[in-house]
Every structure is written in C-alpha cells, then in structure tokens.
Amino acid sequence: MNSDVLVVGSANADLVVAVDRRPGGGETVLGGDTVLSPGGKGANTAVAAGRLGADVALLGAVGDDVYGRLLLDSLRAAGVDTGLVRTSDRPTGIAYITVTPDGENSILVSPGANSSLEPADVDAVFDGVQVMVASLEVPLPAVEHAVAKAAEKGVKVLLNLSPAAELSAETLAKLDVLLVNEHEAAWLAGPGADFRKLLDLGPRSAVVTLGAAGAVVVEAGKVTEVASPKVEAVDSTGAGDAFAGALAASLADGADLVSAAKHAVRVAAFSVTRHGAQPSYPSVADLSYGLDHVV
C-alpha cells in the first residue's frame, strides 16, 4: 500500500429517480426514468480525491455482478487504486435515491457486500498513508479498528460520521478531524448546540458542512466560517462525499484545515451543478474553469 490517501468505506450502485415530490406512507408517486450511476460514500470520496489528482486507494467490497464491475471501472477511471477492494459473495450495495426539483435527495441504502467488511481487512494496509478517511456505510467494528490502526501508525484520521451512528469514546478521541453535516452535529451535540461542543467528544478538530451556506471549521479555541460560492443546484447527491474527498486530498497535500475546507467547499459547490454523485465530481481543470461560469 503506497497511496497518500486511504479511504475505508462503501461502494454502491446508485439508482436515481427524479420526482416532483416524495411519497407519503402508503402512497404511490410516479417519477422519471431510473438513472444508474456509481456511488457509495467510500467510493464517492475516493473518486472525488482521485479526480483532484490525489494518490488514493479504496478499501471496501463489491459483489461479483454488473454493479460491482461498474464501480470498479469508475474508480479506476478516476485513478483510484482498487487493489484493496475485495469481491464478496454478497451482492453489490445499492442506494435508492429520489431527487426533487430543488435538487434535494432522500436515500435508502441496501448495504449488500459492504456489510462483509471485517476488522481483519484493514490490518497491514497503512504503509505510506498520510490521511485515512472513513465513513459509516460499512460495519462499525471495521471502522473503529481502522481508526485505531491508523492512529497507531501516525496517520491523520478523518472520519465522516455519516450515516450517524454511535462510536466509542476511544475512537472519537483518536480522530484528527470529525466531519459531519449540521443534522449529524445536532444528533451528536444537541439541537442548536454550539459546534465547539463537538470537540468535547474527543476529536482534535471538527468540520460541519452547511450545504449552500458552506462549512464551519472548529479547532481548539478557534471557529472559522467558510462561505460557499453561489451556484444553481440541480442535484445534491454525493456533495458531502465530494467535500470529504477534497478535504482529505488537500490535507494529504499539506494544507491546513481551514485552507482544505475552503477547497472542499468549492468542490462540493461544483458537484451540485451536475447530476449524479461520481459523474458530477470535478477535475482540477474543471474546477479552475467551470465554477467561475456557474456562480
């Protein structure tokens, strides 16, 4: 393993349907045509970092099926090392996504092969790694073991606590960066709580993403607001993962946390101007040219 950034997380096929509104309980709503695209929080994060030029690998699992091959192709096309993605006898994970006209989405995930990731899978994979980023669509024991091993090796640990789940105090204390959105922050610290309370849980720093409003970086004795460029959003699917990938890539390149967050906000803003998750992620060239033309 010689990649600067190691992503530990899920790989899913995204089945996306545009709807005028989401159905209520017991209700049927007609939507548009189903669009298939590669996704999953782990794969998305790795692809976002890879497209920005990071040396990145994904540790995860897919099924031996057409969806698994779709994901591997997308990862490799973005320059992601897939040597740590193993093939499971379970089907590839699938995310069922509805997108409303304002670009907001709601997601149901069937984990499939992602559930087969085990703590032993993350042993002896940290040589040369500078930043490990993990998310929680894979089993928590594997994530907590990965965090412990990375911290033991002196690797900077970034955890995207999504979907929200309870982690041990020992794991939280080993985090260099806790990444959450405002809903996850409220789940952790309480509705309306000062974001600085996130550090009371143990991490050395925290970043809270605020959608179109940008992000807040919380460090010891310091809170920094990072504004987002104004864009016309068409699909927010995977924007948080784009942020995570860009943040990890910048940190691995030596940026401080505030500078990394500023870069990540731009990447996430660009991503919502395109449809899909991985297909929406910019390259360095896209970012330098395209964002100025969609603001």
C-alpha positions in Angstrom: 0.0 0.0 0.0 1.7 3.2 -1.1 -1.2 5.7 -1.6 -1.2 9.0 0.3 -5.0 8.8 1.0 -6.7 5.6 2.1 -10.5 5.6 2.0 -12.3 2.9 4.1 -15.9 2.8 3.1 -18.7 1.6 0.9 -19.2 1.2 -2.8 -22.8 1.3 -4.0 -24.7 1.4 -7.3 -27.0 4.5 -7.2 -30.5 4.0 -8.7 -31.7 7.6 -9.1 -35.3 8.7 -9.8 -36.4 12.3 -10.3 -39.8 13.0 -8.5 -41.9 16.1 -8.2 -42.4 15.2 -4.5 -41.6 12.3 -2.3 -44.4 9.8 -1.5 -46.0 9.7 1.9 -46.8 6.5 3.8 -48.9 4.1 1.7 -48.8 6.5 -1.3 -47.5 5.9 -4.9 -45.9 8.7 -6.8 -44.8 8.5 -10.4 -41.2 9.6 -11.2 -38.9 9.9 -14.1 -36.7 7.3 -15.7 -34.3 5.5 -13.5 -30.6 6.6 -13.9 -27.9 4.2 -12.8 -24.5 5.6 -11.7 -21.6 4.5 -9.4 -21.9 5.7 -5.8 -21.4 4.8 -2.2 -19.8 7.1 0.4 -16.4 5.4 0.3 -16.2 5.1 -3.5 -17.5 8.6 -3.9 -14.9 10.0 -1.5 -12.1 8.1 -3.3 -13.2 9.2 -6.8 -13.5 12.9 -5.7 -10.0 12.8 -4.3 -8.7 10.9 -7.4 -10.1 13.4 -9.8 -8.4 16.1 -8.0 -5.0 14.4 -8.5 -4.6 12.7 -5.1 -2.8 9.4 -4.8 -5.7 7.4 -3.4 -6.9 3.9 -2.7 -10.2 2.4 -1.6 -10.6 -0.4 0.9 -14.1 -1.9 0.5 -16.1 -4.7 -1.0 -18.3 -5.2 -4.0 -20.3 -8.2 -5.4 -19.4 -10.3 -8.4 -22.1 -8.7 -10.5 -22.6 -5.9 -13.1 -22.9 -3.3 -10.4 -19.6 -4.3 -8.9 -17.9 -4.0 -12.3 -19.5 -0.6 -12.9 -18.0 0.6 -9.6 -14.5 -0.8 -10.3 -14.5 0.8 -13.7 -15.5 4.2 -12.3 -12.8 4.0 -9.6 -10.1 3.1 -11.9 -11.1 5.7 -14.4 -10.6 8.3 -11.6 -7.1 6.9 -10.9 -8.2 5.2 -7.7 -6.1 2.1 -6.6 -8.7 -0.8 -6.3 -6.2 -3.4 -5.0 -7.9 -3.4 -1.6 -11.5 -3.7 -2.9 -12.4 -7.3 -2.5 -15.1 -9.3 -4.2 -17.8 -10.6 -1.8 -20.3 -13.4 -2.3 -23.0 -10.9 -1.4 -24.5 -8.6 -4.0 -23.1 -5.1 -4.5 -24.7 -2.5 -2.3 -27.4 -0.4 -3.9 -28.7 3.1 -3.0 -32.2 4.0 -4.0 -32.3 7.8 -4.4 -35.2 10.2 -5.1 -34.3 13.7 -6.2 -36.9 16.6 -6.1 -36.8 19.7 -8.4 -34.9 21.7 -5.9 -32.0 19.3 -6.1 -32.6 17.8 -2.6 -32.4 14.0 -2.3 -33.5 11.2 0.1 -31.7 7.9 0.1 -32.3 4.3 1.1 -29.2 2.1 1.2 -29.1 -1.7 0.9 -25.5 -2.4 2.0 -25.0 -5.9 0.5 -21.3 -6.6 0.0 -20.4 -3.6 2.2 -21.6 -5.5 5.2 -18.9 -8.1 4.7 -16.0 -5.8 5.5 -14.2 -7.1 8.7 -11.6 -5.6 11.1 -9.0 -8.0 9.7 -9.4 -6.5 6.3 -7.8 -3.2 7.5 -4.7 -4.7 9.1 -1.3 -4.0 7.5 -2.6 -1.5 4.9 -1.2 1.8 6.2 2.4 1.9 4.9 2.9 5.2 3.1 -0.6 6.5 4.0 -0.8 10.1 5.2 -4.5 10.5 5.6 -7.2 7.9 6.2 -10.8 8.9 5.7 -13.6 6.6 6.8 -17.4 6.7 6.7 -20.1 4.6 8.2 -21.9 2.6 5.5 -19.6 -0.3 6.4 -19.7 -2.2 9.7 -18.7 -0.1 12.7 -16.2 -2.7 14.1 -14.2 -2.4 10.9 -14.2 1.4 11.0 -13.2 1.5 14.7 -10.4 -1.0 14.0 -9.2 1.1 11.1 -9.2 4.3 13.2 -7.2 2.6 15.9 -4.6 1.1 13.4 -4.3 4.4 11.6 -3.7 6.4 14.8 -1.2 3.8 15.9 0.8 4.3 12.7 0.7 8.1 12.9 -1.7 8.5 10.0 -4.0 11.6 10.1 -7.5 10.3 10.7 -10.6 11.9 9.1 -14.0 10.4 10.0 -17.1 11.3 8.1 -19.7 10.4 10.7 -22.4 9.5 8.1 -24.8 7.9 8.4 -24.9 9.0 12.1 -24.0 6.2 14.5 -22.6 5.8 18.0 -18.9 5.3 18.2 -16.8 4.6 21.3 -15.2 7.4 23.2 -11.8 5.8 22.4 -12.5 6.0 18.7 -13.6 9.6 18.8 -10.5 10.6 20.8 -8.3 9.2 18.0 -9.8 11.5 15.3 -7.8 14.3 13.9 -10.9 15.6 12.1 -14.6 14.8 12.7 -16.6 15.6 9.6 -20.4 16.0 10.0 -23.3 17.9 8.4 -25.5 20.1 10.5 -28.0 17.3 11.2 -25.3 14.9 12.4 -23.8 17.7 14.5 -27.2 18.2 16.2 -27.5 14.5 16.7 -24.1 14.5 18.4 -24.2 17.7 20.4 -27.9 18.5 20.6 -30.2 20.8 18.5 -28.9 24.4 18.5 -25.7 23.5 20.3 -22.5 25.4 19.8 -20.4 23.5 17.3 -17.5 23.8 19.7 -19.1 21.2 21.9 -18.2 18.6 19.2 -14.6 18.8 20.5 -15.8 17.8 23.9 -16.5 14.4 22.4 -12.7 13.8 21.8 -11.7 14.8 18.3 -8.9 17.3 17.8 -10.9 19.3 15.3 -14.3 19.2 13.5 -15.8 20.4 10.3 -19.5 20.9 10.0 -20.9 21.2 6.4 -23.9 23.5 6.0 -25.0 22.8 2.4 -25.3 26.0 0.4 -24.1 28.1 3.4 -20.6 26.4 3.2 -18.9 25.0 6.3 -17.6 25.7 9.8 -14.2 24.6 10.9 -13.9 24.0 14.7 -10.4 23.9 16.2 -9.2 24.4 19.8 -10.0 28.0 20.7 -11.0 28.9 17.1 -14.1 28.7 14.9 -13.9 29.7 11.3 -16.8 30.1 8.9 -16.1 29.1 5.3 -18.6 30.5 2.8 -19.7 28.6 -0.3 -19.9 30.1 -3.8 -23.4 30.6 -5.0 -24.4 28.1 -7.6 -27.6 26.8 -9.2 -28.1 23.4 -7.7 -29.6 20.6 -9.8 -28.7 17.5 -7.7 -27.1 17.4 -4.2 -26.4 13.6 -4.3 -22.9 12.9 -3.2 -22.0 16.5 -2.4 -20.9 15.7 1.1 -18.7 12.9 -0.2 -17.1 15.3 -2.7 -16.4 17.6 0.2 -14.8 14.7 2.2 -12.6 13.6 -0.8 -11.4 17.1 -1.5 -10.7 17.7 2.2 -8.7 14.6 2.5 -6.8 15.3 -0.7 -5.9 18.8 0.5 -4.8 17.6 3.9 -2.6 14.9 2.3 -1.0 17.7 0.2 0.0 19.6 3.3 -2.8 22.2 3.6 -4.0 23.4 7.0 -7.6 22.5 7.9 -9.2 25.9 7.0 -7.5 26.0 3.6 -8.5 22.4 3.0 -12.1 23.3 3.9 -12.1 26.3 1.5 -11.0 24.0 -1.3 -13.6 21.3 -0.3 -16.4 23.8 -0.3 -15.6 24.8 -3.9 -15.5 21.2 -5.0 -18.9 20.4 -3.3 -20.4 23.5 -4.8 -19.3 22.4 -8.3 -20.7 18.9 -7.8 -24.3 20.1 -7.2 -24.4 21.8 -10.6 -24.3 18.4 -12.3 -26.4 15.3 -11.9 -25.3 12.2 -10.1 -22.6 11.6 -7.5 -19.3 10.4 -9.1 -20.3 11.7 -12.5 -20.6 15.2 -11.0 -17.1 15.4 -9.5 -14.7 17.9 -11.0 -11.1 17.5 -12.1 -8.6 20.3 -11.3 -9.2 21.7 -14.8 -13.0 21.6 -14.3 -12.7 23.4 -11.0 -10.4 26.2 -12.2 -12.6 26.9 -15.2 -16.1 25.7 -14.6 -17.0 27.1 -11.2 -16.5 30.7 -12.3 -19.1 30.1 -15.1 -21.8 28.6 -12.9 -21.7 31.0 -10.0 
